[in-house]
Amino acid sequence: MPELPEVETIANGVHRRIAGDTIRSAWFSSYKQPFKTPPDEMAAALAGQRIAQVRRVGKHIVMDLERAPGSRTKRHRESAPGQWIVHLGMTGRLLVTDPSVPQAPHTHAVLSLASGRELRFVDPRRFGRLALVSEPFTGPGSEPLTITKPAFAALFGGRKLSIKAALLNQSLLHGVGNIYADESLFRAGIRPTRQAGRLPRKRLDRLHTALRSVLRAAIRAGGSSVSDYVDANGDRGFFQIQHCVYMRTGEPCLVCGTPIRRVVLAGRGTHFCPVCQK
């Protein structure tokens, strides 16, 4: 599943390409799974909307919309949404392309833009979701890139679950997934099985710093392409070449040479160094 750096990369790429453009029409597939808002309702409401901004909130891509000048009607004033929300699920892609480019299989949404380009949502496994919302979308948890050290430490106070499971809990921190939880715990020197509520403040401060550093480095590298992730232009990310533990089971630790171990925590494969992480 695309995590915070991948979603940030896609949102930034889409914003650079289509911010200020106007949606002429919207087409949606007949499958029900990708839609939290009925597709007919989305198609009617999106037509004529100007794309003011595309940004990330947690693991969601948020498109801020406003009615384009000269297109206001009574029906549009009543139904115009504030935001179009895209969750990529496991295999979702959001691509800006020319209409002449053949549609990929499993294309579930196409927004035709006034500039002549198209914004396409492609999702082979159909775990992604599309929705219109009228109220500002804030996401379920705190933002990892802006949360302060005291607020970060307070998230874990008294919690009996493992620190790895706590990092994956989207109601605590939205956007952190398996890759960046493993990588930040390694850089902080914390074993993923440690009970979150028993970690001293000094170690949580170290994790706060490591998590923000890893996420920012991954954004600069365009995310991690360990499966089928690509950005809005169809290009792969490069942060996977900087992974220290994720998917390196049995390989030597880059610091001490000890073989990387893999266990299952919170239902997810978890990678760590048994020597460097205490």
PyMOL commands that set and color helices and strands:
alter all, ss='L'
color gray80, all
select helices_A, chain A and resi 4-18+39-46+74-79+149-156+163-168+178-188+196-198+201-220+239-242
alter helices_A, ss='H'
color red, helices_A
select strands_A, chain A and resi 23-28+49-57+60-67+83-87+93-97+107-113+118-122+129-133+261-265+268-272
alter strands_A, ss='S'
color yellow, strands_A
deselect
rebuild
show_as cartoon
